[in-house]
């Protein structure tokens, strides 16, 4: 009777039960309660998992974007946007992709935390992507007007942001420059010039294609900021770096603090504060240069 009462079965013994019958009935009631409790717990867990499936990714995404800094924001995940993302991955750059298409964002299960669904012309979406801490924004939308609006919005939120935009016409290029876009890329123009060069000077194109900053190729271009060198080398001539003698790599370019470039700079060129040096070499030469600089200045 105690088990019947506690389990709220709600009826008494219809007929007197033997001791064995009472034990059997008690076990039946307790096992039934256990089975019911198990199914309730499983069902509840499924409901909780379903809720967390929607809530947790959003929470993780907000937390991830909040911690981001010096990252790149890519607007539009079309053909150009996908190429941009692939290159950024090769460069080990941190990035966030903004696209209005729900299907595009939903089809990125492995990189979902790097994608934001929304309109990049609005302050809220750009702020969600960490526009204030980003170092660059690349907008590759198919319509020039949309790219222009994105650039204007981004520039108003982060005056120091580097903005690169795609454009289809020269008139749009001029407007984007006025809007504060740092670099305007016209894929059709670049592609046409590349195809013409393949006909006129194919060997030059093939040679240039071997020059890259990717680690996956044998030859690469490396850059050294003057600020990364010890103060004792500031305003000293390039020859005192000793890069060619120590590694075999060559200094092929120099960028002055005012943004001007010098190709194949003289060995007497001083390493001015805020300048940058570009080095060309094989993977082995670049590695040797890094080790040399690390041992000498590290």
KAJO-V314343 format. One record per residue. N is the residue number from 1. SS is DSSP state (H for helix, E for strand, L for the rest). OMEGA is omega as a letter, one per 30 degrees, with the letter a starting at -180 (none if undefined). BURIAL is + if it has 16 or more other ideal C-beta (glycine too) atoms within 10 Angstrom, else -. Layout:
n->[N/N]
ss->[SS/SS]
omega->[OMEGA/OMEGA]
burial->[BURIAL/BURIAL]
This chain:
n->[1/2/3/4/5/6/7/8/9/10/11/12/13/14/15/16/17/18/19/20/21/22/23/24/25/26/27/28/29/30/31/32/33/34/35/36/37/38/39/40/41/42/43/44/45/46/47/48/49/50/51/52/53/54/55/56/57/58/59/60/61/62/63/64/65/66/67/68/69/70/71/72/73/74/75/76/77/78/79/80/81/82/83/84/85/86/87/88/89/90/91/92/93/94/95/96/97/98/99/100/101/102/103/104/105/106/107/108/109/110/111/112/113/114/115/116/117/118/119/120/121/122/123/124/125/126/127/128/129/130/131/132/133/134/135/136/137/138/139/140/141/142/143/144/145/146/147/148/149/150/151/152/153/154/155/156/157/158/159/160/161/162/163/164/165/166/167/168/169/170/171/172/173/174/175/176/177/178/179/180/181/182/183/184/185/186/187/188/189/190/191/192/193/194/195/196/197/198/199/200/201/202/203/204/205/206/207/208/209/210/211/212/213/214/215/216/217/218/219/220/221/222/223/224/225/226/227/228/229/230/231/232/233/234/235/236/237/238/239/240/241/242/243/244/245/246/247/248/249/250/251/252/253/254/255/256/257/258/259/260/261/262/263/264/265/266/267/268/269/270/271/272/273/274/275/276/277/278/279/280/281/282/283/284/285/286/287/288/289/290/291/292/293/294/295/296/297/298]
ss->[L/H/H/H/H/H/L/L/L/L/L/L/L/L/L/L/L/L/H/H/H/H/H/H/H/H/H/H/H/H/H/H/H/H/H/H/H/H/H/H/H/H/H/H/H/H/H/H/H/H/H/H/H/H/H/H/H/H/H/H/H/H/H/H/H/H/H/L/L/L/L/E/E/E/E/L/L/L/H/H/H/H/H/H/H/H/H/H/H/H/L/L/L/L/E/E/E/E/E/L/L/H/H/H/H/H/L/L/L/L/L/H/H/H/E/E/E/L/L/L/L/L/H/H/H/H/H/H/L/L/L/L/L/L/L/E/E/E/E/L/L/L/L/H/H/H/H/H/H/H/H/H/H/H/H/H/H/L/L/L/L/E/E/E/E/E/L/L/L/H/H/H/H/H/H/H/H/H/L/L/L/L/E/E/E/L/H/H/H/H/H/H/H/H/H/H/H/H/H/H/L/H/H/H/H/H/H/H/H/L/L/E/L/L/L/L/L/L/E/E/E/E/E/E/E/H/H/H/L/L/H/H/H/L/L/L/E/H/H/H/H/L/H/H/H/H/H/L/L/E/E/E/E/E/E/L/L/L/L/L/E/E/E/L/L/L/L/L/L/E/L/L/L/L/L/E/E/E/E/E/E/E/H/H/H/H/H/H/H/H/H/H/H/H/H/H/H/L]
omega->[l/l/l/a/a/a/a/l/l/l/l/l/a/l/l/a/l/l/l/l/l/l/l/a/l/l/l/a/a/l/l/l/l/l/l/l/l/a/l/a/l/a/l/l/l/l/l/l/l/l/a/l/a/a/a/l/l/l/l/a/l/a/a/a/a/a/a/l/a/l/a/l/l/a/a/a/l/a/l/l/l/l/l/a/l/l/l/l/l/l/a/l/l/a/l/a/l/l/a/a/l/a/a/a/a/a/a/a/a/a/a/a/l/a/l/l/a/a/a/l/l/a/a/a/l/l/l/l/l/a/a/a/a/l/a/l/l/l/a/l/a/a/a/a/l/l/l/l/l/a/l/a/a/a/l/a/a/a/a/a/l/a/l/a/l/l/a/a/l/l/l/l/l/a/a/l/l/a/l/l/a/a/l/a/l/a/a/a/l/a/l/l/l/a/l/l/l/l/a/a/a/a/l/l/l/l/a/l/l/l/a/l/l/l/a/a/a/a/a/l/a/l/l/l/l/a/l/l/a/a/a/a/a/a/l/l/a/a/a/l/l/a/a/a/a/a/a/l/a/l/a/a/l/l/a/l/a/l/l/a/l/l/l/a/l/l/l/a/a/l/a/l/l/l/a/a/l/a/l/l/l/l/a/l/l/l/l/l/l/l/l/l/a/l/a/a/a/none]
burial->[-/-/-/+/-/-/-/-/-/-/-/-/-/-/-/-/-/-/-/-/-/-/-/-/-/-/-/-/+/-/-/-/-/-/-/-/-/-/-/-/-/-/-/-/-/-/-/-/-/-/-/-/-/-/-/-/-/-/-/-/+/-/-/-/+/-/-/+/-/-/+/+/+/+/+/+/+/-/-/+/+/-/-/+/+/-/-/+/-/-/-/-/-/-/+/+/+/+/+/+/-/-/-/+/+/-/-/-/-/-/-/-/+/+/+/+/-/-/+/+/+/-/-/-/+/+/-/+/+/+/+/-/-/+/-/+/+/+/+/+/+/-/-/+/-/+/+/+/+/+/+/+/+/+/+/-/-/+/-/-/+/-/+/+/+/+/+/-/-/-/-/+/+/-/+/+/-/-/+/-/+/-/-/+/-/+/-/-/-/-/-/-/-/-/-/-/-/-/-/-/-/-/-/-/-/-/-/-/-/-/-/-/-/-/-/-/-/-/-/+/+/+/-/+/-/+/-/-/+/-/-/-/+/-/-/-/-/+/-/-/+/-/+/+/-/+/+/-/+/-/+/-/+/+/+/-/-/-/-/-/-/-/-/-/+/-/-/-/+/+/+/-/-/-/+/+/+/+/+/+/+/-/-/-/+/+/-/+/+/-/-/+/+/-/-/-/-/-]
